[in-house]
Every structure is written in structure tokens, then in C-alpha cells.
């Protein structure tokens, strides 16, 4: 990635334990927008010790074994898509306005919402 536009720490939390397992970013590669999930293998292993999951199902929509620990996407990854409103909603402009956005952008809303989806995963924007 040539230039990072937005980035956040990807955090796993269970009870009082929180572990930053990597970052999720949006940036430019030449003139193309790319999304990158960059996981820290050591931190992922710590989560696996505490969670009853495996590499295939640990992060929603990501198969770490198949995809690896560094993944580039051309479109927002499923992890983002599943945690934001669908842009085809009739009230999407109101949602964007309430979030302080001039127009709706999935990744920006994902960061605004801290990636919240009622599970153990969240994000914290890196400013």
C-alpha cells in the first residue's frame, strides 16, 4: 500500500481481556483503493489459547489458514460489510448524517461504529 488513508486496530475482547490482533486499513496502491487486514500471528495465537475457535472461524469472514495473516482486498472485506448498514437502504443519507458524514462510506462508518456487531470483535481508529 502506497498511502494509508484510514486505519484501525482490530481488537478481540472477552470479559476483561482485550488483545489487539492486528490492523485493518484502507489505502491507495497507485490509483486503486485497497483494504488490508494485517494480523499479528503471535497475538492471534494468544486469542486462540483463550477462545474455543480455530483459524478458520476466529475472525468473521476470514479464513486465516487459507488467506494468510496479511490480506489485501479490492472491495471492503466481509468483516466490514457485515457490520455496517447496506448502502441500498432508503434511509442511508440520514444514517450518514447522524454519523457526521457528508455522504455514506462503509469503511468510515465501520470506524465510526467501532466495528461493533455484538460479538467479541471491535476496532479502534488509529489517528
Buried (B, 14 or more C-beta within 10 A) or exposed (E): BEEEEBBBBBBBEEEEEEBEBBBBBBBEEEEEBBBBBBBBEEBBEBBBEEBEEEBEEBBBBBBBEEBEBEBBBEEBBEBBBEBBBEBEEEEBEEBBEEBEBEEBBBBBBBBBBBBEBEEBBBBBBEE
